[in-house]
Amino acid sequence: MTLAVSTFYSDRIRCSVDIVGMSNLVTFLEHTEAYRRDLRRVEYGDEREPKMREFFGKDRADEQYREDQRSRCL
């Protein structure tokens, strides 16, 4: 949520602090422990399906909103 708020509400805040927030859903699911992965896939979607992978936008997710962040992120 911190990254989303700093991107979409940067005109209303001065700074945000992100400690463990995910910026890329595909890499989040790929690095989740195996015993929890299936539970996360039910919650967020299955990143192995081509349609979902395209929706998540692996190639652009990390840099996608960086230029939209006008407030500082610590």
Contacts in CASP RR format, 6 or more apart in sequence:
PFRMAT RR
TARGET T0000
AUTHOR 0000-0000-0000
METHOD contacts of the structure
MODEL  1
MTLAVSTFYSDRIRCSVDIVGMSNLVTFLEHTEAYRRDLRRVEYGDEREP
KMREFFGKDRADEQYREDQRSRCL
1 21 0 8 1.000
2 16 0 8 1.000
2 17 0 8 1.000
2 18 0 8 1.000
2 21 0 8 1.000
2 73 0 8 1.000
3 16 0 8 1.000
3 18 0 8 1.000
3 21 0 8 1.000
3 23 0 8 1.000
3 65 0 8 1.000
3 73 0 8 1.000
5 13 0 8 1.000
5 16 0 8 1.000
6 13 0 8 1.000
6 16 0 8 1.000
6 18 0 8 1.000
6 69 0 8 1.000
6 71 0 8 1.000
6 73 0 8 1.000
7 65 0 8 1.000
7 68 0 8 1.000
7 69 0 8 1.000
8 68 0 8 1.000
10 68 0 8 1.000
10 69 0 8 1.000
10 70 0 8 1.000
10 71 0 8 1.000
11 70 0 8 1.000
13 71 0 8 1.000
14 71 0 8 1.000
14 72 0 8 1.000
15 71 0 8 1.000
15 72 0 8 1.000
15 73 0 8 1.000
15 74 0 8 1.000
16 71 0 8 1.000
16 72 0 8 1.000
16 73 0 8 1.000
16 74 0 8 1.000
17 73 0 8 1.000
17 74 0 8 1.000
18 73 0 8 1.000
18 74 0 8 1.000
22 28 0 8 1.000
23 61 0 8 1.000
23 62 0 8 1.000
24 56 0 8 1.000
24 58 0 8 1.000
24 61 0 8 1.000
24 62 0 8 1.000
25 44 0 8 1.000
25 47 0 8 1.000
25 56 0 8 1.000
25 61 0 8 1.000
26 47 0 8 1.000
26 53 0 8 1.000
26 56 0 8 1.000
26 57 0 8 1.000
26 58 0 8 1.000
26 61 0 8 1.000
27 58 0 8 1.000
28 40 0 8 1.000
28 44 0 8 1.000
29 37 0 8 1.000
29 40 0 8 1.000
29 41 0 8 1.000
29 44 0 8 1.000
29 47 0 8 1.000
30 47 0 8 1.000
32 40 0 8 1.000
41 47 0 8 1.000
45 52 0 8 1.000
46 52 0 8 1.000
47 53 0 8 1.000
47 56 0 8 1.000
57 64 0 8 1.000
END
